[in-house]
Amino acid sequence: MAAYHARAEKMSTVDLRLMNRVLELAPEDMTVTVESGISLGTLQKELARHGQWLPIDPPNADGLSIRDVLSKDLSGPRRFGYGTIREHLIGMKVVLADGRVIKSGGKVVKNVAGYDLAKLFIGARDSLGIIVEATFKLRPLPSIERFVYRTLNELTEARTAIRIVLDSDLTSVVLDAHNLTGAGAPVIVLGFAGTSQEVDWQIGQARAFGFEAETKLEYEIQFWSDATPAHHLSVLPSRLIETIAGVGSRPFVARAGNGVVYYRGEKVPQKHELPLELTRRIKSAYDPKNILPELRS
C-alpha cells in the first residue's frame, strides 16, 4: 500500500486472501480475532467446534471474506434477531490510504474509549481504508431453529400480520416477507432459535396468529442463487408495505422487521440518495489524495 501512496495512483483492487488466520479465539470470553481475508464460512466452522458462532448470515457465506462482510455491511434473514455486524464488532485494524495502520477498540467486550470512529469503515466499501483485522463478540449456537410461515391473500394484510407479531411476546430471530414469482400476495416467515422448550412455546404462539405451516429458508437460497444483480431499498419499517407495493411485480425478499427490501428487475427510483457532501468530507479526511475507491450506493 505504501507503493500506491508514493505514486498517488488510484487503487483498484486489494487481495487479502492470504490474510486468513484466526489470530486469537477465546471461547471462555466468547471473543475471536481474525485476519479479514478469512471466509465467513471457514470462521463459522471453527467457531462451531466450540459451540459458538458469529451471528451474521449473509447469502453465500462461504464465498465471502470478513472484509467483504464489514466493508459492505452484509447481513441476512437473522438480522432481525441478532442485528448487523456492527453489533458484534469490538475492535479492528485498518490500513489507511497513506499506509498508516490504525486500531480501534480491543479484544474484550467492555472497552471504554472516545468516539467510535471505526464504525465509519463498516459499509464504506474500502473507500476510507482497508480493514485487515477484526475482533468480534460471539454467541452460543442455539440448540434448535424452526421456521413457520403464513401466506397472505393480499399485500394489505401484511401490515396487520407484521404488527401482530411485533406487538406480541414472540422473540423471533427472523421476520421476513417474500414473493419470488412477483404474482399474488407475499409470504411472511418467522424464525425462532433457542432451547427446544423455548422454541416449541413460540411456535405454538405463532400458530395462534396464523403461522401454521413449517418451512426452512429455501426462499432465501432461491432468491440469491440468481446470478443477476439484486437491487435494494432501505426504509423505515413503518414504510415497508408501501415500499413493497412500489416494487410491483418484481420478485423480492424483505427483512420485514428492519425495512430492507431486495428485489430483481428494473430498478425502482429512490427518493433519498446518499448525503454526498458529508461523504465527500469524510472521504477527504481519510483519503485526501483519493487513492481508494469511491463510495457508491
N, C-alpha and C positions, 0 to 999 in steps of 0.2 A: 504494500500500500504506500510505502514511502516513495517508491519509484513513480507511482502515479502522481503523487503530490509534487515531486520535483519537476515533472513535465507539465503539471496542471492540465492533464488530459481528462476527458470525460471517462468515467469508469462504467463499463457496460455490464460486465458480469464478475461475480466473485464465486469461486468454487471452494466450499468448506467441507467437502465430503470426507476428507482425511481427518478432519477435526471431529471425531465421532466417538469420543470416550466418555464413559461415566467416570467423572473425576472423584466424586465422593457420594456414597449412599449411606445414610444413617437411618435405618428402619426404626430404631428406637425413638428418634426425634421426628420421624416422618418427613425427612427432607432429602433432596437429591441435587447434586451439582453436576452439570453435563456440559460438554462442548456442543455448540449449536449445530454442528453438522450431523449429529446422530439423528436417525429417523425416529419419529414418534412411535412407530410400531415396535422397533427394537427396544426402545426405552420401556414401553409398557410391558413387554415380555419379561424384561429384567425385574421390573417392579413387582410383577405378578408372582414371582418366585418368593417374594416376601409378604404376599397378601395385600399389596398396596397398588395404587395407580395414580397417575396424574389425571384428574377428572376433566379431560378435554377430549372431544371425539369428532374432529373434522372429517369430512369424507376422504377416503383413500389415504388413511393414516400411514400405511406402510411406505408410501412414496413421498411423504412429507418430512422434512427435517424440522427440528425445533426452531431453527432460524426462520423457516417458512411460516410456522405457526405464529411466532412472535411478530415478525415483520409485517405479516398480512392480517394479524389478529383473527385467526381462523377459529371456528367453533362448529359444533354440530347439534343434534337434537337434544342432548342432555344439558345444553346451555341454560335452559330454564331452571334446572335444579341446582347446578353447580357453578354457574357463572362462566365468564370468559377467562382466557389465560391470564389476564391482569390480576384476577383474584388469587391466583396461585403462585405468582412470581414474587420472590422475596429478595432477589439480588441478580445483578447482571454485569457483564463486562462487555464494553463496546469499543470498537476501533473507529475513531473519527477520521474525517477526510484527510487531515494533515498527518495521520499516522499515530497520533496520541491515543493512549488507551485509558479509558475512564471506567470507574467502578461505581456501582450504586447498590445500596442495601448490603446484605451479608448472607450468612449461611444459617442463621437462626430465624425463627418466625418473628420474635419480638426485636425489631430494630427501631431505634429512635434516631431520627435524622431530621433534616430540614425539608425543603420542597422535594417531592418525589419526581425529579425531572426524568428519571429513567422511563416513566410511563410514556413520555413523548416518543420513544423509539418503537413502542408497540403500535403496529398498524401503519408505521411510517414508510414501509416498503423500501428500506435501506436508504432513504433519501437524506437522513440525518447522520447515520453511522451504521456500521456493520456489527450486529450482535454476535459475539463469538463464544459467550459462556453465559449460563443461566442457572439459577438456583430456585427450586420450587418447593413449596409445601405440598405434601401428599395426602391422600385419603385412603382409608381401608377399602379394599374391594368389597362391594356388597355381597351378601350371601346369595341373593337371588334378585332377578329383574323380571318383571312381567309387564305386558303392554295390552291395552284394550282400546277399542275404537268405537265410534258412533258415526254412521253415515247419515247425513242430513238431507232433507228434502229440497231445501233452497238455501242460498247463501245467507239470507237474513236470519236464519236460525242459528248461525254460527256465533253471532254476538251473544245471544242468550245462553247457549251451551258453554261458551268460554267463561262468561260471567258467573254462572252457577259453580263451575269448578273453582274459580278464583275466590269466591265468597265462602267456599266450603272448608271443612277441616282437612281436605286432601292435601298432601305434600308431594305432588308429582315431580319427577325429575325431567319428564318430557311432556310438553304441551304443544303439539304441532297441529297444523292443518295442511291438507294436501289435496290436489286434484291433478293426476298425472295424464289425464286424457283431455282436459280443457272443456269437457262437456259435463253438464249436470252440476250438482252441489258438491261441496268439499266433504272430506272425511276429517274428523277430529280424533287425534290419537293422544292417549295418556300413557305415561310410563311411570312405574314405581320401582323403587330399589330399597333394599334393607334386609332384615331378617324375614324368614318365611311368615312368621306371625304378623309382622307389621304389614307386609305386602298383601297377605290374604285379607286383612281387615280393610285395606284401602281398595282392593279390587271389589270387595263387597259393597263399599260405599259408592264406588264409581258405577256399579251396575244399577244402583238405585237412580242414577242420573241418566240412564240410557246407554251407558258404555258397557254393553253386554258381551260383545264378541272379542275374543283374544286374538292377538296378532304378534308380529315381530316388527322389525324396522325395514321390511323389504322395500317399502316405498322410497326410503332414503337411498338405499343401494341402487334401485332402479333409476331414480332421478339423476344421480351423479354418475351413472355408468354411461350416460350420453356424452359423447366427445365434444359436442358443440358447446360454445361458451354459455354460461348462465349469467344473467343479469341479476342485480339485487337492489332492493329498496329497503331503507331503514326508516321507520316512522315510530311515533308514539304508539304503544299498544292500543290505545283508545281509537286510533285511526286505522287499525289493521283491516277491518272489514271493508271500508271504503277503498283502501289501497288494493285489496284483492279484487274488488269489483273493477277497479281501473285496469288491472292486468287482463281482464276479459277472459277470452277462451284460451289463453296461453297456459300450458302446463306449469304448475308451481308447487313448491314446498315452502311452508311458512313456519317460523318459530312464533307460534301464536301468542305465547306469553311474553315475548320480547319485542314484537313489532318488526321482525325481519322477514322479508319475502324474497325468495329466489325463484326465478322464472326463466323460461326459454321462449324464443320467438323475437318478434320485432320489439325493440327497446321502447319502454314507456318513458315519455319526457318527465324529468324530475323538476319539481318546483324549487327545491333547495339544493344548491351546489356547495362545494367546499368554500370556507371563508378564505378566499385566495390571498388577501392582503396579510392576514395573520400567518398563514402557512409560509408565505414568502419571507416574512420577517424571521420566523423560526429557522427556516432553511438557510437564510443568510447568516444567522448567528452561528450555526453549527458547520456550515459548508460555504464559506464566503466565496470560494473560487468555483463553486458549482461543479464539483468533480463527481459527486454521487448522483444517482438517478433522481428525476423529478418525482414528486408525489402526485399520483393520479388517482382519481376516484374509481 
